[in-house]
């Protein structure tokens, strides 16, 4: 049984027709331009950042 599994694996991997990188394949190109802007969105509609806490945090301990 073990021999049959090993033989099946060798035959399965040995007959694959995947190329090993021969030739030149084109790389995918990005189509996104950053920063992303929407044409009809109001500029003031974006939420403004606010502090998470209202008390000072001591960094020196």
C-alpha positions as CSV (number, residue, x, y, z in Angstrom):
1,X,0.0,0.0,0.0
2,X,2.8,2.4,0.9
3,X,4.6,1.5,-2.3
4,X,1.4,2.2,-4.3
5,X,1.1,5.7,-2.7
6,X,4.7,6.6,-3.4
7,X,4.4,5.4,-7.0
8,X,1.2,7.4,-7.5
9,X,2.9,10.5,-6.1
10,X,6.0,10.0,-8.4
11,X,3.8,9.5,-11.4
12,X,1.6,12.5,-10.5
13,X,4.4,14.9,-9.9
14,X,6.5,13.6,-12.8
15,X,3.9,14.2,-15.5
16,X,3.0,17.8,-14.6
17,X,3.2,20.2,-17.5
18,X,3.9,23.4,-15.5
19,X,6.8,25.4,-16.9
20,X,9.8,26.1,-14.7
21,X,10.0,29.7,-15.6
22,X,11.4,29.3,-19.1
23,X,10.5,32.3,-21.4
24,X,9.3,35.6,-20.2
25,X,5.9,36.0,-18.6
26,X,4.5,39.6,-18.2
27,X,4.2,40.8,-14.6
28,X,0.9,42.2,-13.5
29,X,0.7,46.0,-13.6
30,X,-1.2,48.1,-11.1
31,X,-4.2,50.1,-12.3
32,X,-4.6,52.1,-9.1
33,X,-3.4,55.7,-8.7
34,X,-2.8,56.9,-5.2
35,X,-4.1,59.0,-3.4
36,X,-7.6,57.8,-4.3
37,X,-9.9,60.7,-5.0
38,X,-13.6,60.7,-5.9
39,X,-14.8,63.3,-8.3
40,X,-18.1,64.2,-6.7
41,X,-17.2,63.8,-3.0
42,X,-17.1,66.9,-0.8
43,X,-13.7,67.6,0.7
44,X,-15.2,68.5,4.1
45,X,-17.2,65.3,4.4
46,X,-14.2,63.3,5.6
47,X,-14.2,62.6,9.3
48,X,-11.6,64.5,11.3
49,X,-9.3,62.7,13.7
50,X,-9.9,63.3,17.4
51,X,-7.9,62.3,20.5
52,X,-8.8,59.0,22.0
53,X,-8.3,60.3,25.6
54,X,-8.8,63.7,27.2
55,X,-6.0,63.5,29.8
56,X,-2.3,63.7,29.4
57,X,-0.3,60.4,29.2
58,X,3.0,60.3,31.1
59,X,5.7,58.6,29.0
60,X,8.4,58.7,31.6
61,X,8.1,56.1,34.3
